[in-house]
Amino acid sequence: MSTVRRPDHHRSAPQGGHRAAPAGRPAAHAAGLRHVLAHLVTPLLMCIGMGLAYLGAFAHPAPHHLPVAVVGSSRSAQLLAQSINDKSGGDLEARTVPHRAIAVEQLKHQDIFGAYVMNATAQTQPQERPQGQTQEHTQAQAQERTQGQMQGQTRGEARGEAGGQGAPELLVATAGSDTSASVVQKIFTPLAARQGAPLKVTDVAPPAEDDPTGQGIFFLLVAISIGSYASVAVIGGAGAVLPLRLRAALAIGTSVVVSLIGAAFAGPVFHLVDHGLWGLWGMAWLYSAGVLLIGTGLHTFLKRWTTLGVMALFVMLNFTSSGGIFRPEMQNGFFAALHSFWNGAGFVEGLRSHVYFDGYGLSGHVWTLVGWLLVGVLMVGLAGLAERRRRAAEAETAANAAAVAAAAVAATVPEPRPQRSVGAAAPVTATAADEAMEEEMEEAVGV
């Protein structure tokens, strides 16, 4: 009988062991797969968000009520401005200004982004009058007007122009936006061709020599933003065990370091600006401190979703509405509206005003940055209240659990007490390990 049972015994044991191993592996694999898929949601949402934001803002740039000017007070200048408005269908908003000097002033105030001077020779005379030789210039201007009237009668009907003699000139300010200046130049070049003369382009506010397109300020914004919001993942994740007061202090200190790095990039390293470096550092600190404080406060509520949240706020919606590549007049209404109050736009436009436009409008942009900094302070305050309530609730729960455990121990033999304490600590250890893993992944995604 033993010879008969042994094969059955040996045959059944491996089968039982063989069945037990695969039964545990699929469960472990399923749990691991669910864990990975849950974390894949974050990068996939980043992919969708970045695609919608960047392609929505930059894919089809076109002027929307882009303000331009025609220099001159004659009927021909008024007709040309009206013709531009009629043919543009709302893409352009053309106006007339009486003198070239007024057009230059409006360009430096960024009230317009291009000014077409139909007769540059005649329009340059009023600027030279205050320096003397008034009678000579008056006579020259009168001669130009006379010649313009005579030739306008013979050439105006054939070419559709009555602008008189002299090469046409286009005034732009590329420091305000190189792309807007290029669009304006493409619009007015055919008009100059109809006038029968090459178009002279004059840049009344050029950018720094080492930043010919003026877009270095935008990429400086990118560098400061990445240094700021990536630091949020570290302060909020690795520093979660620290008190909120200390985390806020770390955020302020980090913003000082990040802004100093940005000022070094803009000044001695890449020479993006040739003056106003301390003002640049001040705005960089306001911007970075706002980002870090908002992110530090959000981490209390969003936890592992904080990285996605700060990327949405300070990358997806921020870079696209900053005006660093395309000004709001070249974007759709959504991003143009964001440009009026978002912190990235305040930084970019504030730097342009400070460095290139003699501080015109600077106070408004600085107040935008201050407003976002105050939002960060408010967010940290709300996080402090939430964490205080959370600690009070956890302490109450722990006290209740301890009371229940003490009552249970008192009702039974004392031996299970150590086992209960070990069993109670096991879930805490597992929870701490899970939280550490979440924080590590959050930091990695953020970087």
Secondary structure, 3 states (H helix, E strand, C coil): CHHHHHHHHHHHHHHHHHHHHHHHHHHHHHHHHHHHHHHHHHHHHHHHHHHHHHHHHHCCCCCCCEEEEEECCCHHHHHHHHHHHHHHCCCEEEEEECCHHHHHHHHHCCCCCCEEECCHHHHCHHHHHHHCCHHHHHHHHHHHHHHHHHHHHHHHHHHCCCCCCCCCEEEECCCCCHHHHHHHHHHHHHHHHHHCCCCEEEECCCCCCCCCCCCHHHHHHHHHHHHHHHHHHHHHHHCCCCCHHHHHHHHHHHHHHHHHHHHHHHHHHCCCCCCCHHHHHHHHHHHHHHHHHHHHHHHHHHHHHHHHHHHHHHHHCHHHHCCCCCCHHHCCHHHHHHHCCCHHHHHHHHHHHHHHCCCCCHHHHHHHHHHHHHHHHHHHHHHHHHHHHHHHHHHHHHHHHHHHHHHHHHCCCCCHHHHHHHHHHHHHHHHHHHHHHHHHHHHHHHC
